[in-house]
């Protein structure tokens, strides 16, 4: 299987090609558990990069799961789920740090559920547009943001009248991230969710002001 490895502090982005092997095993319970303890059936997936670039460490994973390995396609599906782990971690980071859901003082179950449902939509949107700008950089930003949103941000950042043609999504994301503290230096990586959620909060205020004051004469 092949996948795109994202940029990390100690690795450059590249296409990784792995050999995937898997089988089901039975794990016996320790004797200390007693004779009544039942064995556990599990699936082992071994992923090995056979030909990494020169100077790069091979990407290898050893996965253990309770999901049955009934077909080769299921083994590849399990690996695809594992590849989503980092985005899942980022999603929960946005919920905890950006939305501060752990600081909520709600004591009623229904209120907590309703609040989480709303914040999960917000966290998903921040993560979605952050990652979308990397996979679709040339997309028009108007596919994601309203006219008032991108006009206000453009005017604030560049201190001039917005153009008639909307900027690229990649450029718009960097403008929003700049409002959240992203410096955009030559060696900096792509904007992350932390500067994005701060920038989006400021964007909403600017867009509201823009929509009100643009019609005043």
C-alpha positions in Angstrom: 0.0 0.0 0.0 1.0 3.6 -0.5 0.3 6.8 1.4 1.5 10.3 1.7 3.7 10.9 4.8 3.1 14.4 6.2 6.0 16.7 7.3 7.3 16.1 10.7 10.1 17.5 12.9 12.5 14.7 12.0 11.1 13.6 8.6 10.5 15.2 5.3 7.1 14.6 3.5 7.2 11.7 1.0 5.3 8.9 -0.5 5.7 5.7 1.6 5.2 2.3 0.1 4.7 -0.5 2.7 4.4 -4.2 2.6 1.5 -5.3 4.8 1.2 -8.7 6.4 -1.4 -9.9 8.9 -2.7 -13.0 10.7 -5.0 -13.9 13.5 -3.5 -15.3 16.8 -4.7 -16.6 20.1 -3.3 -15.1 23.2 -3.5 -17.3 26.3 -4.3 -15.7 29.7 -1.6 -15.7 32.3 -1.7 -18.5 34.8 -2.2 -16.0 37.6 -5.6 -15.2 36.1 -6.9 -18.7 37.1 -8.2 -21.6 35.0 -11.4 -19.8 34.2 -9.7 -17.1 32.2 -10.4 -17.5 28.5 -7.8 -16.9 25.7 -8.2 -13.8 23.5 -8.3 -13.9 19.7 -6.6 -10.9 18.1 -5.3 -9.7 14.8 -1.7 -8.7 14.2 -0.8 -6.4 11.3 2.9 -5.8 10.4 3.6 -2.8 8.0 7.2 -2.5 6.7 8.7 0.0 4.4 11.1 -1.9 2.2 12.9 0.8 0.2 13.0 4.1 2.1 14.9 7.0 0.7 18.6 7.2 1.4 19.2 8.6 4.9 15.6 8.1 6.0 14.5 5.5 8.6 12.0 3.0 7.3 8.4 3.5 8.5 7.3 0.3 10.4 4.2 -0.3 12.4 3.1 -3.3 14.5 -0.6 -3.1 15.0 -2.7 -5.3 17.4 -6.5 -5.2 17.1 -9.6 -7.1 18.0 -11.1 -6.7 14.5 -11.2 -10.1 12.6 -8.9 -10.4 9.6 -11.2 -12.2 7.2 -9.9 -10.8 3.9 -6.7 -9.0 2.7 -8.8 -5.9 2.0 -9.8 -5.8 5.7 -6.1 -5.7 6.6 -5.6 -2.7 4.4 -8.7 -1.1 5.9 -7.3 -1.5 9.4 -4.1 0.3 8.4 -6.1 3.1 6.8 -7.9 3.6 10.1 -4.5 3.8 11.8 -3.4 6.5 9.4 -6.3 8.7 10.6 -5.0 8.6 14.2 -3.1 11.9 14.0 -6.0 13.9 12.7 -8.2 12.3 15.4 -5.7 13.6 18.0 -5.7 17.1 16.4 -9.5 17.0 16.4 -9.6 16.4 20.2 -6.9 18.9 20.8 -9.1 21.6 19.2 -12.0 20.4 21.3 -10.0 20.6 24.6 -7.7 23.5 24.0 -9.5 25.6 21.4 -13.1 25.1 22.5 -12.1 24.5 26.2 -14.8 21.8 26.7 -13.1 20.6 29.9 -13.7 24.0 31.4 -17.5 23.8 31.0 -19.4 23.9 34.3 -22.5 22.3 33.0 -24.1 19.7 35.3 -27.1 18.6 33.3 -26.5 15.7 31.0 -28.6 17.1 28.1 -26.9 20.4 28.2 -23.5 18.8 28.1 -24.5 16.7 25.1 -26.0 19.6 23.2 -22.9 21.8 23.9 -20.6 19.0 22.8 -22.6 18.5 19.6 -22.1 22.2 18.7 -18.4 22.3 19.6 -17.7 19.1 17.6 -19.0 20.9 14.5 -16.8 23.8 15.2 -13.7 21.6 15.8 -14.5 19.6 12.6 -14.7 22.8 10.5 -11.4 24.2 11.8 -9.7 20.9 11.1 -11.4 20.5 7.7 -10.4 23.9 6.3 -6.9 23.6 7.7 -6.3 20.3 5.9 -8.3 21.3 2.8 -5.9 24.1 2.1 -3.0 21.6 1.9 -4.7 19.2 -0.4 -6.6 21.8 -2.6 -4.4 25.0 -2.3 -5.7 26.5 -5.6 -9.4 26.2 -4.8 -11.2 29.6 -4.6 -11.6 30.6 -0.9 -15.2 31.6 -1.7 -15.9 27.8 -1.7 -15.3 27.9 2.1 -15.7 31.5 3.3 -18.4 34.1 2.7 -17.7 37.3 0.7 -17.7 39.4 3.9 -15.3 37.0 5.6 -12.6 37.0 2.9 -13.1 40.7 2.0 -12.7 41.7 5.7 -9.6 39.6 6.2 -8.0 40.7 3.0 -8.6 44.4 3.8 -7.2 44.0 7.4 -4.1 42.1 6.3 -3.2 44.0 3.2 -4.6 47.4 4.2 -6.2 47.9 0.8 -9.4 47.3 -1.0 -10.1 43.6 -1.7 -9.9 42.4 -5.3 -12.9 41.3 -7.3 -11.5 37.8 -7.8 -11.4 35.8 -4.5 -7.8 34.7 -3.5 -6.8 31.1 -3.4 -7.7 29.0 -0.4 -4.0 28.5 0.4 -3.5 32.3 0.5 -6.6 32.9 2.5 -5.7 30.3 5.1 -2.3 32.0 5.6 -4.0 35.4 6.1 -6.3 33.9 8.7 -3.5 32.1 10.4 -1.5 35.3 10.5 -4.4 36.9 12.6 -3.9 34.0 15.0 -0.1 34.4 15.4 1.3 32.5 12.4 4.5 34.2 11.2 4.9 32.4 7.9 8.7 32.5 7.9 10.6 30.6 5.2 11.3 27.5 7.3 8.0 27.5 9.1 5.7 24.5 8.5 2.0 24.9 7.3 -0.4 26.7 9.7 -1.7 24.5 12.5 -5.2 24.4 14.1 -4.2 26.5 17.1 -3.4 29.7 15.1 -6.4 28.8 12.9 -9.0 28.8 15.6 -7.7 32.1 17.0 -7.6 33.6 13.5 -11.1 32.4 12.7 -12.5 34.0 15.9 -10.9 37.3 14.8 -12.2 36.8 11.3 -15.8 36.5 12.5 -15.5 39.9 14.3 -14.0 41.6 11.3 -16.6 40.1 9.0 -19.5 41.3 11.2 -18.0 44.8 11.2 -17.4 44.7 7.5 -21.0 43.7 6.8 -22.3 46.6 8.9 -20.0 49.4 7.9 -19.8 48.7 4.2 -23.4 49.8 3.7 -23.1 52.9 5.9 -22.7 56.2 4.0 
